[in-house]
Amino acid sequence: MTSRPSTIRDEIPECPRCGKPLPLCICDSIEPIANRIELLILQHPQEQDRALGTARLTALHFEKATLKIGLSWPSLSKALGRDVDSQRWAVLYLGSAKVEDLETEKDVVAIDRKGQLEDGQRGILKDIEGVVLLDGTWSQAKALWWRNAWMLKCRRIILGPRAPSLYGKLRKEPRRDGLSTIEAAGMTIGRLEGRGEIEATLSATFARMLSQYRSVQADMPELAPKPKKRDYRRPENRRGKNAKA
């Protein structure tokens, strides 16, 4: 039996904390934040982008944070490893509802299953004990949502960022309000706790990570993320009889 030939990408050692190739590691500059609202990051197994992913960096930033890699868990309590009340937790929801379409000036809001604003926003957001973030591409995050029915017991919150993600052209987002995991965590936890420094700190880390990537990638192009496979189930990727060449 022959072994799979190694590539230059495989031979680059990675940081045991953040999981990034050592030339891209910035986790030695991260100081954990004492957060009141807990964070659970569920990462799709195929999303483990060592170069541009932010899930592990995000988890390193918070004292109360858990990162799990997989497709499904029996319950929120099983994912966390202890008993919790799902109704006191919120999921950053990925549906079609957008804050800009709702009658609100807030940029973090709770919505119902119809995508409308929940009554008693202040009380709902104040009572949230933890937030679940789904880490992956849009389709991967959707897969996590459908595979974990227990999320239906959690509150749903959506974000209305005033500016697009700092990813820019490095990673294409399907929607203007799409954010990286670290940006979404900073905005969500920072706004819910009323601590602007949380969002500022995570944004600074993300900017530092992207700067490090750009400076290293020019000399080490092998660190660039692998091209993502096209999803031919999407209409725009199908070639029908009316499709243009």
C-alpha positions, 0 to 999 in steps of 0.5 A: 500500500503506497502512502499519499505523497506529501505536498509543500502545504502538508509539510508546513508545521502548524500552531497547536493553539490556533491550527494555522501554519506557523508563518500565519500564526498571530495567537501569541498576541491574543489575550482572553476576554472575560465574557458573560455570554457564552459562545459555542462555535459549531464548525462544519468538518469541511470548513477547516480553512487553516489560512483564512478561517477564524473559528479557533482564533475566535474561541481563543479570545473568550474565556467562556467559549467552546469549539466543536467540529462535526455535523450533528449533536443530539442536543445543545447540552450534549454539544456543551457537555453539560445541562443548559436551557436551550431557550436561554440560548440564541442561534445566529440565524442564517435565514432570509430575514435582514435587519435592514428590512425590519422596522428597527434601528438596532443592529442585533435583533431577535426574530421569530420563525416568520422572520419578524421582530419578536416582541420585548426585544430588550428583555429577550436579548438581556436574558440570553446566556449563550450564543451558537455560531455556525462556522462554514460556507453558506451551504455548510452552515445551512447543513449544520442548521438542518442536521441539528433540530434542537436549534429550533428551541433556541432564540434566533438573532440576526445582525445588521452590520453597517460595513461589509466583512474585512475579508474583502475579495479574499473570501466572497460572501453570498450576502453583503451582511455576511461576516467572518466568524470572528467578526460575527462573534465580536459584534454579537457578544459585544452588543449583547453585553454592551461592551464595545471593546469586545467588538473592537478587539476582535476586529483588530485581531481579524485585521492583523490576521489578514495583514499577516496573510497578505504579507506572507502569501506573496512569498509562500503562495502554497499557503493560499486556501484550496479552491472550493468545489463548485456546488452544481446543485445551485442553479447558477452552476448548472448548464441547462439548455438556456444557459450561456456559454 
